[in-house]
């Protein structure tokens, strides 16, 4: 899947989210989307890197300490 396909998937999911609100106002959309995307991204990348946090951080383009902080935030590991 390339970046455009991922973007289209996000747009499609957001379209459905707004339809499902059925007139209710959205709230904290940014945090909700990040929470839905960031945790599985971290988990999948750590699995891909066979649990090697340094390798996972490099793949993600993060500092290893940032990765560890996010792992604690999402209770991963």
C-alpha positions as CSV (number, residue, x, y, z in Angstrom):
1,X,0.0,0.0,0.0
2,X,1.5,3.4,-0.9
3,X,0.9,6.7,0.9
4,X,-2.0,7.6,-1.4
5,X,-3.8,4.4,-0.6
6,X,-3.4,4.9,3.1
7,X,-4.6,8.5,2.8
8,X,-7.7,7.2,0.9
9,X,-8.4,4.7,3.6
10,X,-8.2,7.4,6.3
11,X,-10.6,9.6,4.3
12,X,-13.0,6.8,3.8
13,X,-13.0,6.0,7.5
14,X,-13.5,9.6,8.4
15,X,-16.4,9.8,5.9
16,X,-18.0,6.9,7.7
17,X,-17.3,8.3,11.1
18,X,-19.1,11.6,10.3
19,X,-22.0,9.7,8.8
20,X,-22.2,7.6,12.0
21,X,-22.4,10.8,14.1
22,X,-25.8,11.3,12.7
23,X,-25.8,15.1,13.4
24,X,-23.9,14.9,16.7
25,X,-20.9,17.3,16.8
26,X,-17.5,15.6,16.6
27,X,-15.2,15.9,19.6
28,X,-11.4,15.5,19.9
29,X,-11.1,14.1,16.4
30,X,-7.4,14.6,16.2
31,X,-6.6,12.6,19.4
32,X,-9.1,9.9,18.4
33,X,-7.5,9.4,15.0
34,X,-4.0,9.4,16.4
35,X,-5.0,6.9,19.1
36,X,-6.6,4.6,16.5
37,X,-3.6,4.7,14.2
38,X,-0.5,5.2,16.3
39,X,-0.9,2.2,18.6
40,X,-1.3,-0.4,15.9
41,X,1.5,1.3,13.9
42,X,3.9,1.0,16.9
43,X,2.8,-2.6,17.6
44,X,3.2,-3.7,14.0
45,X,6.5,-2.0,13.6
46,X,7.9,-3.6,16.8
47,X,6.7,-7.0,15.6
48,X,8.3,-6.4,12.2
49,X,11.5,-5.5,14.0
50,X,11.3,-8.7,16.1
51,X,11.0,-6.6,19.3
52,X,14.2,-4.6,18.6
53,X,13.3,-1.1,19.8
54,X,16.3,0.5,18.1
55,X,15.4,-1.0,14.8
56,X,11.7,-0.1,15.2
57,X,12.6,3.5,16.1
58,X,14.8,3.7,13.0
59,X,12.0,2.4,10.8
60,X,9.5,4.8,12.3
61,X,11.9,7.7,12.1
62,X,11.8,8.3,15.9
63,X,14.3,8.6,18.6
64,X,14.4,5.4,20.7
65,X,13.4,7.3,23.8
66,X,10.4,8.8,22.0
67,X,9.4,5.2,21.0
68,X,9.7,4.1,24.6
69,X,7.6,7.0,25.8
70,X,4.9,6.2,23.2
71,X,5.1,2.5,24.2
72,X,4.4,3.5,27.8
73,X,1.6,5.8,26.7
74,X,-0.2,3.0,24.9
75,X,0.9,0.2,27.4
76,X,2.8,-1.7,24.8
77,X,5.4,-4.2,25.7
